[in-house]
Amino acid sequence: MKNSKIPRLTLETFAEDSYQVPLLPVEHFPVDSQYFVIQNRDNYPVKDYISPHRRKFYKIFHMTRGTGILTIGLHRYEMGPDEIAFLHPDEIMSWQTTSKETGGHFCLIHPNYFGREADHVLHLFKQYPSFQTDKAVIQLTQTQSAIINGCFEVMYREDRGESEDKKQAILLQLQMLLLESQRAGKNRARMAAHEGYGYVYRFLSLLELSFRVQERDSFVKIKTAAEFADQLQVHPNYLNSLIRKHTGKTLRDHIQDRLLHEAKSLLVQTDWGINEISDVLGFSSHAAFTSFFNKMTNSSPSVFRKTAKDAGRI
């Protein structure tokens, strides 16, 4: 293979990558999610995972108890109580819990949530410096942390309430949250992610770049495991071993999972015909697409779409 090589690791690096790497399942955000989601960690425990590109959601989470390791892009943060993190939709992130208990809140905000009446708030998000990977985590004082926790609690109550103006109340709290975090102004120290995770990150980045489906005439070119390894200049067996070690799945599993996720997204979020979706995703025929979808979900594409429509998700 041209320009490829198997990295030579020191004994210490090999031991660290081989025996102390946590298993981080790759999770794609549900294709039918609401535009605004807020959860309390007491009711929604945190779990270890990797989230790839195209979540399409800004994510903000605040810790009141516990510790964990947040990796955004190739920046690694060791987080603890009284800290808040800001995640941009375009960044790959992972979380590893390092304590028995965790506390706080998180919220997910889709750009479409703001609407025309709150375009100024979306502009604040787009310009907010902490949505950059090297400034993503802010250390708060206990007083600042209490104020921000109060903002999350108000949003949590409003989101579950019936007030006609609850969206306005939530938007006000989001702006207050950004303001208080900016006033804190103390970015948390970051470290570089270790080499093994770097390969996982770059593989997921390349995989996501393969799925830039915008229009009906878009075309997904699915690469093989060997092609991904060639782009990363490593041996396919080494890359596959790293991916499996970090995520519990092979390269081929991830490629198929991502293809299925895109198929579900197009079935739920567009009115394209099954044949059109099959063509966009690079299948040789409608029958081949249906066979793949049925094998992965025990359902046909048309039945999946009808079920989603009946459930009010379309």
PEJO-V412346 format. One line per field, one symbol per residue. psi: psi as a letter, one per 30 degrees, with the letter a starting at -180 (. if undefined). Layout:
psi=???
//
This chain:
psi=kkglljkkkleeeeeeeffgkljjkkkkkkfgllfkkklkfefikklklkkalhfgkkkkkkkflllljkkjbgkkkjlalhlkkkkkffkkllkjkglflllalllkjkefeelefhfeeeeeeefkffgkfggfkkklleeeeeeeeeeeeeeeeeegagkfgeeeeeeeeeeeeeeeeeeegjkkkllkkleeeeeeeeeeeeeeffhijelfglkkjklleeeeeeefhlkeeeeeeeeeeefglleeeeeeeeeeeeeeeeeeflgkleeeeeeeggkfleeeeeeeeeeffhlleeeeeeeeefggf.
//
